[in-house]
């Protein structure tokens, strides 16, 4: 008797000690190499200037993140934390706020 089509795939990825909610094997977890080298580092002045330019060009936050090699959440957080009172993002203003936070 031949195994069912899905049996081989299920057996192949099931660890001997696994449970139903086990995480996928490391070979199936995709990682974005562009984000690995930037992970955890603060945004640079150049990145802030690029964010400002992209926003003026009506580029979406996810696309900005892809172009910068950053997670879109980092870009979104940067915009919301460092925009002016009128709601416009300015790289110079954002850099000043970030520098003030670093000093305190």
Secondary structure, DSSP 8 states (H G I E B T S, - for coil): ----HHHHHHHHT--TT--TT----GGG----HHHHTTTT----HHHHHHHHHHHHTT--HHHHHHHHTS-HHHHHHHHHHHB-TTS-B-HHHHHHHHHHHHH-
